[in-house]
Each structure stands twice: as C-alpha cells, then as structure tokens.
Amino acid sequence: MCQSANDPRPAEVARARVVNEVRRLKTGTGVGPEATSPVDLVAWLESQLPRLVDDHVANLVTCIDVYRDGEVPLEDLRHSVEKNMRLTLAAVRDPDAPRDLTAPEETGRRRAHQGVALPEVLRAFRMASTIIWDAVAERARTHPDPESVDAVLTVTARLWELNDQHSVALTESYRATTAELLIAQQQRRSALLEALFTGDHSSDVSPWEIPRLLGLQPNVDVAVVAAETPATAEEGLPGVESRLARRGIVSAWRLTPDLQMGVVSLRPGQFDLLRGVLDEMATTRVGISPTFRLLRDTPRALHLARVALSSVEAGRGAVAQFSTAPLAALVASDVQEARRIAEEVLGAVLKLPAQERTMLLDTLQAWFDQAGSAERAADQLHCHPNTVRYRLRRLHELIDRSLTEPYAIADVAAALRALQLAGLP
C-alpha cells in the first residue's frame, strides 16, 4: 500500500496501529495456541525476509516516481532494501548489541549520488517499517495469547526506535554526501570558468562544451561583468547569479581575491535589464564589456570589463559600460600605454590641486560631449559660456595644445579617454 509523502511521523502511525491491534488481541479473537516471544517473532520475520523484500520493492516501484522511472537500478534497490531490512531485524533481535548503521549510511550516500530527493528516500524507509509491522500484526493475529501481545509491543517499540535512528543516520550521510558533491561541482565550475576567462583550453573539456557544462545559453549574445571585491574574496555583487536568474538571465560567476567575474548570456533586449540589476546592486566599482558572440573572445571581454571598472572613481559603488567607440577600443588595448598617453598630454593638468584639476577636466569632457559647443557645455555644467571659454584657454596654456587644430584635438581626446580608462585621478 502506498504512503503519502505527507503521512504523519512513523512513530505516531505505529502507536495507533499497535493500540488497535493489542485491543483486538486481548479480546481473544485470533486463532492458534502457540506463544510467541520477541526472539521467536524476529526469527519468523527473518524467515519471511524474501517475501518482505519483494513486497517492499514492488511498493516502491509502484508508489514512488523516482524508483518507478528507473533512476535507481532495480538490482541496486533490491540490494539496499534487503540489507537495511536484515540489519533492522538483527538490531530488533539483539537490542543491546552496538548499533550498526552502515546500511542506512550507505543508502544515504548512494541515493545522494543518484540524485534521489531526500524526502523520497525517507518515505521509502517509512514504507519498509510499515511492511515489517504489517507482518508482525499478521503473525500476532494467529497467536493471540498474552505472551504474543507482549512480543508485539516489544518488537514494535524496538522497530520504530530503530527506524528513527536509521533515518537520522541516512539523513546525515545524505547531507554530507550532497555537500561533498556540491563542493566538487563548484570546484569544477570554477575550473571551467577559469579556462573560459584565461582562454586556457588545455583541459579534457572542449571549448564548445564549456558553456553547456556551465548552463549558459547557446547562440545568444554574451557579456562579461567584472565587480571589485569590497574585501578579500568577498562578493561585490552578493547573490547576483540568483537575482539575474529570477529575471530570466542566465549567468556563471567566479570569485577571486580582488574581483568577482561573470559571464552573462543575453537574449535580445536583456542588456538593459542586466544593466538595471547591476545598477541596483552595485556597492563597489563594476564594469561591463561590450556584447560578443564567440566565447573564445571571453578573455578580451574580461579585459574590457576591467578597463570599464577602472574608469569609475575609486570608492564609488557604480557601474560603467565599456564604450564600443574605436578610440576607446584603441586606448584600452594597452592600459600602460593609455596611462603614458594621459600623462604626456594632460600631465600639467594632473599636477594641479584636486579641485582645480577636476573642474578643468570636467569642462573638457563636457566640451567634447557637446561637440565643441561652449554654450551647450555651459548648460551641462550649469555655468556661463564665458566660464567654459576661460577654462578652455587655461587648459590650452597648461597642455600647450590647440583645441582648434584637428590633430591636437585628437591627441587631447585620446588622452582624456586614456585618463578615464587608466583610472588616473
């Protein structure tokens, strides 16, 4: 008979059934003159073990999907059932012997490896105890004398006590094995991500298998996210993978001492959603690469995400997206060279006191943003156009480069972009 996964605890079920059976036996409605002791009763149960195993296996295959679908091989299931039942009956027969918990512990380990849910494994244990109890009741009905009643009570009490002990042993073994499997899975996942981020495909896993093993979606755009860690090996975006998953975005993440890195699969229209989630979560500097299609480009995308991250002012919790403009890509190709360009062209400005330096650089950026219009730059900066013109003349004096000659403007634009990408003040 199938038991629901929501049945009351086995001890409560057993208690009610024992009370009812003992009341019936005391009325003397059974047949048979032979007395039965606990030892006799266990001996009889052991003689019935093949039938009990067959009945229990049949119940499991009938009542529980995971066993019916063959996820646990039938031979494995039968071996486990027989071993656990035999161990249970031996412990009932000799309650003072040291407890042997190897069978339930082994069952817990094997079912964890096979991916059977713990509630279903425990349900199977409850059903096994019920099978044995039904056999006890069957025997007692044919031996209704007082000694038989005492034997039923004794055996039943031991049976359900053992059921609880074995269930605890099984649960602890299952959870320990699950933890080990999870750690192994995380280590493999971390190794696969490392291969993806570094471009090292020397492992036995082919490059096209890595996204499948990581659960990334095929044939969609991909972006790399780099988030600064607030402390050594502490996530800059805690819980970001599950949060993105709730929004329908698939990703895989790896944590290093100074960086949290993620590869994100993006269906059409999801980039803005990704940016919005990161904006909500950012407590440190975060950079996003441009999107790409070929996962072999992941190392390059990580570099660009780190460049974008470095463009955010230190100490701020903000997200920066790498520009796909050709000048930005050119400067980003070599961060050290970008630093040299910024210092060569804007070095005199960088040596100014912080307040004056920031004012001049912000003015220069606004002027570029507004296509060289002092009036529109003034609107952006909330000042007078003449103030913008004065600051531009001051910049001209400091850097000795004209802001009207094309090549000079190109130098200044490259230096300003390099300044941002190199993370200079």
C-alpha positions in Angstrom: 0.0 0.0 0.0 1.4 3.4 -1.0 2.0 6.0 1.7 1.7 9.7 1.0 4.8 11.8 1.4 2.8 13.9 3.8 2.0 11.0 6.2 2.3 11.7 9.9 5.6 10.6 11.6 6.1 6.8 11.6 6.0 6.6 15.4 2.6 8.2 15.6 1.2 5.9 12.9 2.7 2.9 14.6 1.4 3.8 18.0 -2.2 4.0 16.8 -1.9 0.7 14.9 -0.3 -1.1 17.8 -3.0 0.1 20.2 -5.8 -1.1 17.9 -4.1 -4.4 17.3 -3.4 -5.1 21.0 -7.0 -4.3 21.9 -8.2 -6.8 19.3 -5.8 -9.4 20.5 -6.9 -9.0 24.1 -10.4 -9.9 23.1 -9.1 -13.4 22.1 -10.5 -13.3 18.6 -7.4 -14.8 17.0 -6.6 -18.5 16.5 -3.7 -20.7 17.4 -2.4 -21.8 20.8 1.3 -21.1 20.3 3.0 -18.4 22.4 5.4 -16.1 20.6 8.4 -14.3 22.3 10.2 -11.3 20.7 13.0 -13.7 19.6 10.5 -16.1 18.1 8.8 -13.2 16.3 12.0 -11.9 14.9 13.1 -15.4 13.8 9.8 -15.7 12.0 10.3 -12.3 10.3 13.7 -13.3 9.2 12.3 -16.4 7.6 9.8 -14.2 5.7 12.5 -11.7 4.6 12.5 -12.7 0.8 8.7 -12.1 0.7 9.0 -8.8 2.7 11.8 -7.6 0.3 9.7 -8.4 -2.7 6.6 -6.7 -1.3 8.6 -3.6 -0.4 10.4 -3.3 -3.7 7.0 -3.7 -5.5 5.5 -0.9 -3.4 8.4 1.4 -4.1 8.3 0.9 -7.8 4.5 1.4 -7.7 4.3 4.3 -5.4 7.4 6.5 -5.9 8.2 8.0 -9.3 11.9 8.1 -8.9 12.0 4.3 -8.4 9.4 3.6 -11.0 11.3 5.6 -13.6 14.4 3.5 -13.2 16.7 6.3 -11.9 17.7 3.8 -9.2 18.6 0.4 -10.9 16.2 -2.3 -9.7 19.1 -4.6 -8.6 20.6 -1.7 -6.5 17.2 -1.0 -5.0 16.6 -4.7 -4.0 20.1 -5.0 -2.5 19.6 -1.8 -0.5 16.1 -2.9 0.8 17.3 -6.4 1.8 20.4 -5.1 3.5 18.5 -2.4 5.5 15.7 -4.9 6.5 18.2 -7.5 7.6 20.1 -5.0 9.7 16.9 -3.8 11.2 15.7 -7.3 12.2 19.2 -8.1 13.7 19.0 -5.0 15.8 15.5 -5.8 17.0 16.6 -9.3 17.9 19.6 -8.0 19.9 18.8 -4.5 21.2 21.9 -4.4 23.4 24.4 -5.0 20.6 26.3 -2.0 19.2 24.3 -0.2 16.6 25.4 -1.0 13.0 24.4 2.0 10.9 26.4 1.1 7.8 23.4 0.1 5.7 21.4 3.4 6.1 24.6 5.4 5.8 25.4 3.6 2.5 21.9 4.1 1.3 22.1 7.8 2.0 25.4 8.1 0.1 24.2 6.2 -2.9 20.9 8.0 -3.2 22.6 11.4 -3.0 24.9 10.4 -5.8 21.9 9.2 -7.8 20.1 12.4 -7.3 17.1 11.0 -5.4 15.4 13.6 -3.2 15.9 13.1 0.5 12.1 13.1 1.3 11.6 10.3 -1.1 14.4 8.3 0.4 12.9 8.8 3.9 9.5 7.9 2.6 10.9 4.6 1.4 12.3 3.9 4.9 8.9 4.6 6.4 7.3 2.2 4.0 9.8 -0.5 4.9 8.9 -0.2 8.6 5.3 -0.4 7.7 5.9 -3.6 5.7 7.6 -5.2 8.7 4.9 -4.0 11.1 2.2 -5.5 8.9 4.0 -8.8 9.0 4.2 -8.5 12.8 0.5 -7.9 13.0 -0.2 -10.8 10.7 1.8 -13.1 12.9 0.2 -11.8 16.1 -3.4 -12.4 14.8 -2.6 -16.2 14.7 -1.0 -16.1 18.2 -3.4 -14.1 20.4 -2.1 -15.2 23.8 -0.7 -12.6 26.3 2.9 -13.5 25.5 2.2 -12.7 21.9 0.8 -9.3 22.8 3.9 -8.5 24.8 6.1 -9.7 21.9 4.2 -7.4 19.5 4.6 -4.4 21.8 8.3 -5.1 22.4 9.2 -5.7 18.8 7.2 -2.7 17.6 8.8 -0.4 20.1 12.2 -1.5 19.0 11.3 -1.3 15.4 10.2 2.3 15.4 13.1 3.3 17.6 15.4 1.8 15.1 13.5 3.5 12.3 14.2 6.9 13.8 17.9 6.1 14.4 18.4 4.7 10.9 16.6 7.7 9.4 18.9 10.1 11.2 22.0 8.2 10.1 20.7 8.1 6.5 19.9 11.8 6.6 23.3 12.8 7.9 25.1 10.6 5.4 22.9 12.0 2.5 23.5 15.6 3.5 27.3 15.1 4.0 27.5 13.5 0.5 25.4 16.2 -1.0 27.8 18.8 0.5 30.8 16.9 -1.0 29.1 16.7 -4.4 28.3 20.4 -4.2 31.8 21.4 -3.4 33.1 19.2 -6.2 30.6 20.7 -8.6 31.6 24.2 -7.5 35.3 23.4 -8.0 34.7 22.0 -11.5 32.6 25.0 -12.3 35.3 27.4 -11.1 37.9 25.5 -13.1 35.7 25.7 -16.3 35.2 29.5 -15.7 39.0 29.9 -15.2 39.6 28.2 -18.6 37.0 30.5 -20.1 38.4 33.7 -18.7 42.0 32.9 -19.4 41.5 31.2 -22.8 43.2 28.1 -21.5 41.6 25.1 -23.2 44.3 22.5 -22.2 41.7 20.5 -20.1 39.9 17.5 -21.4 36.8 19.6 -21.9 36.5 21.1 -25.4 35.7 24.8 -25.7 32.2 24.2 -27.1 31.3 22.0 -24.2 32.2 24.6 -21.5 29.1 26.8 -22.0 26.9 23.7 -21.9 28.5 22.5 -18.7 28.1 25.9 -17.2 24.5 26.1 -18.2 25.0 29.1 -20.5 22.5 29.6 -23.3 23.8 28.8 -26.9 23.6 31.2 -29.8 23.0 34.4 -27.9 25.0 37.5 -27.1 27.3 37.3 -24.1 28.8 40.0 -21.9 31.4 39.8 -19.2 30.9 41.7 -15.9 33.8 42.5 -13.5 33.0 43.7 -10.0 35.5 44.9 -7.5 35.5 43.0 -4.2 34.9 45.1 -1.1 37.3 42.9 0.9 39.5 39.9 0.0 37.4 37.2 -1.7 34.1 39.0 -0.7 31.5 39.3 -3.4 31.0 42.7 -4.8 27.6 41.6 -6.1 26.3 39.2 -3.5 23.7 36.8 -4.8 23.9 38.2 -8.3 23.5 34.9 -10.1 20.2 34.0 -8.5 18.9 37.6 -8.8 19.6 37.6 -12.5 18.1 34.1 -12.8 14.8 35.5 -11.3 14.8 38.0 -14.2 15.3 35.3 -16.8 19.1 36.0 -17.3 21.5 33.0 -17.2 25.0 33.7 -15.9 28.0 32.0 -14.3 30.3 33.6 -11.8 33.8 33.2 -10.3 35.3 34.9 -7.3 39.0 35.8 -6.9 40.6 37.7 -4.1 40.1 41.1 -5.8 37.5 40.5 -8.4 34.1 38.9 -9.0 33.7 37.9 -12.7 30.7 36.8 -14.5 29.8 35.5 -18.0 26.2 36.5 -18.8 24.0 35.1 -21.6 21.8 37.8 -23.0 18.7 37.2 -25.2 17.6 40.2 -27.3 16.5 43.1 -25.2 18.1 41.8 -22.0 21.2 44.0 -21.9 19.3 46.9 -20.4 17.7 44.6 -17.8 21.2 43.4 -16.9 22.4 46.9 -16.5 19.4 47.8 -14.3 20.0 44.9 -12.0 23.7 45.7 -11.6 22.9 49.4 -11.0 20.6 48.4 -8.2 23.2 46.0 -6.6 26.5 47.9 -7.1 28.2 48.8 -3.8 31.7 48.7 -5.5 33.1 49.6 -8.9 31.6 47.4 -11.6 32.5 47.2 -15.3 30.6 45.6 -18.2 32.2 44.6 -21.5 30.6 45.1 -24.9 28.5 42.1 -26.0 30.1 39.4 -28.1 29.1 36.0 -29.7 32.1 33.8 -29.6 33.1 32.5 -26.2 36.7 32.4 -27.3 36.6 36.2 -27.0 35.9 36.0 -23.3 39.4 36.9 -22.2 39.3 40.0 -24.3 35.9 40.9 -23.0 37.1 40.5 -19.4 39.9 42.9 -20.1 37.5 45.5 -21.4 35.2 45.0 -18.4 38.1 45.6 -16.1 39.0 48.7 -18.1 35.4 49.9 -17.7 35.6 49.2 -14.0 38.8 51.2 -13.6 37.1 54.2 -15.2 34.9 54.5 -12.1 36.2 56.7 -9.4 37.8 54.7 -6.6 35.5 54.2 -3.6 32.3 54.6 -5.6 29.6 52.0 -6.0 28.8 52.5 -9.7 28.6 50.6 -13.0 30.5 51.6 -16.1 29.9 50.2 -19.5 32.8 50.0 -21.9 32.3 52.2 -24.9 32.4 50.4 -28.3 33.9 53.6 -29.9 37.1 52.9 -31.9 39.1 55.4 -29.9 38.1 53.7 -26.6 39.0 50.2 -28.0 42.3 51.5 -29.3 43.3 53.1 -26.0 42.1 50.1 -24.0 44.4 47.7 -25.9 47.2 48.6 -23.6 46.5 50.1 -20.2 50.1 51.1 -19.5 50.3 52.9 -22.8 47.0 54.6 -22.0 48.5 55.8 -18.8 51.6 57.1 -20.6 49.4 59.0 -23.2 47.3 60.6 -20.5 50.3 61.7 -18.5 52.1 63.0 -21.6 49.2 65.1 -22.9 47.5 66.1 -19.7 50.4 65.8 -17.2 50.3 69.5 -16.3 46.6 69.4 -15.5 47.1 66.2 -13.4 49.6 68.1 -11.2 47.1 70.7 -10.2 45.3 70.7 -6.8 42.3 68.3 -6.9 39.6 70.9 -7.1 41.1 72.8 -10.0 42.1 69.6 -11.8 38.6 68.2 -11.6 37.0 71.4 -12.7 39.1 71.7 -15.8 38.8 68.0 -16.8 35.0 68.1 -16.3 34.9 71.2 -18.5 37.0 69.5 -21.2 34.7 66.4 -21.1 31.6 68.4 -21.3 33.0 70.3 -24.3 33.7 67.0 -26.1 30.3 65.7 -25.1 28.6 68.7 -26.6 30.6 68.6 -29.9 32.8 71.6 -29.1 29.9 73.9 -28.2 30.7 76.2 -25.3 27.1 77.1 -24.9 25.8 73.6 -24.6 28.8 72.6 -22.4 27.8 75.5 -20.1 24.3 74.2 -19.9 25.6 70.8 -18.9 27.9 72.3 -16.3 25.4 74.9 -15.1 27.7 77.8 -15.7 28.1 80.8 -18.1 29.5 80.0 -21.6 32.3 82.6 -21.0 33.3 80.5 -18.0 33.7 77.5 -20.2 35.8 79.5 -22.7 38.0 80.8 -19.9 38.6 77.3 -18.6 39.4 76.0 -22.2 42.0 78.8 -22.6 43.5 77.8 -19.2 43.7 74.2 -20.5 45.4 75.4 -23.7 48.0 77.2 -21.7 48.7 74.1 -19.5 48.9 71.4 -22.1 50.3 73.6 -25.0 47.9 72.1 -27.5 45.3 73.9 -29.5 41.6 72.9 -29.3 41.0 74.1 -32.8 43.6 72.0 -34.7 42.3 68.5 -35.7 45.5 66.6 -34.8 45.8 68.4 -31.5 42.1 67.8 -30.7 42.7 64.1 -31.5 45.6 64.0 -29.0 43.5 65.6 -26.3 40.5 63.3 -27.0 42.7 60.2 -26.8 44.4 61.5 -23.6 41.0 62.2 -22.0 39.7 58.7 -22.9 43.0 57.2 -21.7 42.7 59.1 -18.4 39.3 57.6 -17.8 40.3 54.1 -18.8 43.6 54.1 -16.9 41.8 55.1 -13.7 44.1 58.2 -13.2 42.8 61.0 -10.9 
